[in-house]
Amino acid sequence: MRPYVYLAAAVTIDGRIASKTGYSRLSCPIDLRRLHELRAKVDAVLVGAGTIRVDNPRLTVRYVQGRNPVRVVVDGALSAPLDARVFDSSAPTVVLTTENAPKDKVNALRERGVQVIEFPGDAVPLGEALEMLYSMGIRSVLVEGGGRINWQMLSQCLVDELVITVTPYAFGAGTSLLEGPGFDDVESAPFRLRLQSAEICECGQEVVLRYRVECKR
């Protein structure tokens, strides 16, 4: 068993979640509240180490009333800085890493009250990690990652629902919603996307798309 997984992102019309310089402030205030409403609804929010290094997010609920989710960081090499805001005491944090991670950083995080879970090998097995989160009582997860973690989650059929906000911008280069080896054609993807709704944001400039992800196998 694993938690129900949402993947949420704001993208430009050319599918970028960040520019070539890392700029990623795309959502209008209304969409930010929508995202934080979803944060307050789920048990955990999950990001990769790259998001921590680039954006240094706190991943707490701020624009609406609600409880903070457990913050989950996938960081196989423990490359995130120890002074990152996600490691503060404002909400519980779980780090998913590997046994190859530097032991001094593992110990430093644990001393701060961060729960560190180590997996064998060189990479965190995301399916197994989700099952472990489920065994810890986490029933729903919101992925707010960068293109790499988004690709890993979706390509492994570990996402149940996409919430994508299309914003009125275009970068022409930068980080795509999904960053990975890619599929050869539509048939080679291991999943199908079923549109559930398409709504114009109250700001009048953004479109919120919700897709159900159906695994083919």
Secondary structure, DSSP 8 states (H G I E B T S, - for coil): ---EEEEEEEE-TTSEEE-TT-------HHHHHHHHHHHHHSSEEEEEHHHHHHH-------SSS----EEEEE-TT--S-TT-GGGSSSS-EEEEEETTS-HHHHHHHHHTT-EEEEESSSS--HHHHHHHHHHTT--EEEE---HHHHHHHHHTT--SEEEEEE-S---SSSEES--SS--SSGGGSSEEEEEEEEEE-TTSS-EEEEEEEEE--
